[in-house]
Amino acid sequence: MSTLVKVQHKGQVTIPTRLRRQAGIAEGDLKKGRTFGPFNTADEMIASMKAQLSKRAAAAKKTQPSR
């Protein structure tokens, strides 16, 4: 199993680029508390992220003007 995140000694977390893109996280973003989880496994977290991305895509599709 490959490492998904690394927690530093001061609590800082390193999240791989692929996961940051999937979660919509950019440098300098401020996030309010825990929005999803806790998760028992990394697979649960990834499934939750994919579900949220699907919801965002569906919402964005609804707000796009018709052609």
C-alpha atoms as one frame of an Amber mdcrd trajectory, in Angstrom:
protein
   0.000   0.000   0.000   1.364   3.433  -0.871   1.356   6.362   1.539  -1.594
   8.741   1.107  -0.672  11.490   3.561   2.172  12.223   5.941   1.647  13.905
   9.316   4.655  15.932  10.475   5.685  16.247  14.140   3.857  19.603  14.491
   0.672  18.221  12.963   1.235  19.545   9.456  -0.071  17.220   6.776   1.441
  16.569   3.351  -1.225  15.554   0.829  -0.133  14.273  -2.592  -0.921  16.471
  -5.606  -3.332  13.905  -7.076  -5.466  13.916  -3.930  -5.333  17.726  -3.612
  -6.668  18.051  -7.151  -9.450  15.536  -6.486 -10.443  17.343  -3.313 -10.267
  20.787  -4.904  -7.592  21.995  -2.497  -5.213  24.743  -3.656  -2.223  26.401
  -2.002  -3.353  28.963   0.561  -6.875  27.548   0.910  -8.427  27.800   4.350
 -10.763  24.973   5.264 -13.339  25.083   8.036 -12.970  22.173  10.438 -13.841
  18.652   9.463 -16.378  18.593   6.667 -16.470  14.845   6.033 -15.467  11.768
   7.969 -14.014  10.435  10.113 -13.069   7.549   7.856 -12.035   4.089   8.952
  -9.926   3.471   5.849  -8.289   5.401   3.035 -10.682   3.676   0.623 -13.655
   5.173   2.509 -12.077   8.621   2.262 -11.442   8.263  -1.479 -15.000   7.017
  -2.073 -16.343  10.026  -0.171 -14.161  12.408  -2.183 -15.353  10.861  -5.462
 -18.996  11.148  -4.350 -18.517  14.820  -3.482 -16.852  15.477  -6.847 -19.791
  13.823  -8.604 -22.215  16.028  -6.667 -20.227  19.143  -7.581 -20.147  18.154
 -11.249 -23.918  17.557 -11.267 -24.546  20.910  -9.570 -22.246  22.699 -12.025
 -24.016  21.044 -14.953 -27.381  22.299 -13.674 -26.140  25.890 -13.444 -24.660
  25.981 -16.958 -26.816  27.834 -19.502 -28.467  25.749 -22.206 -26.997  25.942
 -25.686
